[in-house]
Amino acid sequence: IRGSTNHIGPGAMRELMRVTENKDLAITPDGPRGPRRRMTAGIAFLASRTGRAVVPTACSCVRCWKIRGSWTDLVIPKPFTRVFLMGGEPVHVPPELNEAELRPYVERIQAEMDRLNEAAEQLADAARLGNRAASE
């Protein structure tokens, strides 16, 4: 589904709602222009219009390959590594909110994603330290 980085456009948003009507949907919050790990109102807008909840998530792994990118890094878990996937409580966004009314929901989802990311990173760091201590 094509849309602009700055504005997905009403046609693209309608198409996104139509093709995902009976499917689960995963959306990464940041786009190619960044800032990294910062979401815009698009996810909250979509939730408001579809009645679907947003489930904030984060993941981290003990061992991985990282491919550095200009706006984000691609993380590929190494075989047999431990991966920590964290999910928060669903955030329900009331229907038909305008942009100003969406802002508190965007901030709430962002804060929960940041909290989950920190928790996942702490678990991976602790596992890395545990692995090092066990091998010494």
N, C-alpha and C positions, 0 to 999 in steps of 0.2 A: 504494500500500500504506500503510495508516494505522497509525500507532503514536504513542506519546507521545514528547515531546521528551526526557524523562528516562528512559523505559523503553519500548523498542519492543514488548515483550511477545512471548511465545512464538508466538502465532498469527501475528502480523505477520512475525516472523522466518522462520517456516516458509513463509509465503506468498512472501516475498522470495526464499528459496532455490528454491522451486518454479518461480516464473515466470521466473527468470533461469538456470535449469539449463543450457540450451544457448546462452546469450548472454553477450557481454561486458558488464561492469557498470562504470559510473563512479559514484562516490559522493563528494560533497563532504564534507570532514571536520567542518565546523562547522555548528551548527544555529542557529535563530533566537534562542536565548538566549546564544549565544557561549560562551566567549570566541572571538573571531575567530581563524581559522587554527589552532585547537586541536582535535585529534581525540579522540574517546572510544574506548572499547574495542570499540564495535560493529563496526567494520570488521575488526579483528583477530579478533573472535569469529566473524564471518561466514566469514572465511578459514579459521579453525580447523575450522569445521563443514563447509565445502564442499570443502576441499582445494585451493582456488584460491589463487594467490599474490596479494599486494598489490603493485602497481607504483606507487611514489610518483611524483607528477608535479607540475609547476609551469609556469606560463606568464607571460609579460610581453610587452608590445608597446610599440613606439616612440611611436605616436600613438593616443590613445583618448579616448573620452568616459567620464567616471566619474559614476555616479549614486550619490550618498551614501546609505547606508542606516543603520539603527540598529544592525545587527549585522555587516554586511559591505557592501562597496561593489561595485556591478555595474560591470564594465569591459567596454566595447564597443569593439573595435578599429575605427579609422577605415579607410575604403576605401584599399587599396593600401599600407597600413602594413606594416612588418616585425613578425612575431610570432615570439617565441622560446618553443618548447614543449620542456620538458626532462623526461626520464623516467629514473628510477633503476633499479637492479637489483631484480628481483622479490624480495620478502620472503616466504618460505614459513613459515607458522605451523603448528606441529604440531597434530595433531587432538586434540579433546576437552580443551583446557586450561581450567582454571578462571580466575576473574577475576584472582587474584593472579599466576598463571602467564602471563596475557596481557600484563600491565603492561610487561615488557621489550620485547615486540614493538611495543606501542603507542608506547613511547618511541623505539624504533629507527626506525619509520616516520615519526614526527613529526620526528625529527632530520634524516632524509633529505629530507623535504618542505621543511623550513626551509632546508637547504643548497641544494637545487635552486631554491627561490624566490629566494634571494640571488643565485645564479649567473644566473638569468634576468633579474633586475632589473639586474645589472651589465652584461649584454649589451645590454639596452635603453638603459640610460644611456649606454654607450659609443657606441651607434648614434646617439642623440640628439646627443651632442657632435660626432660625425663629421658629421652633417647640418648642424649649425650652422656648423662650420668650413668646410664645402664651400660654404655659401651666402654666406659673408662675403668 
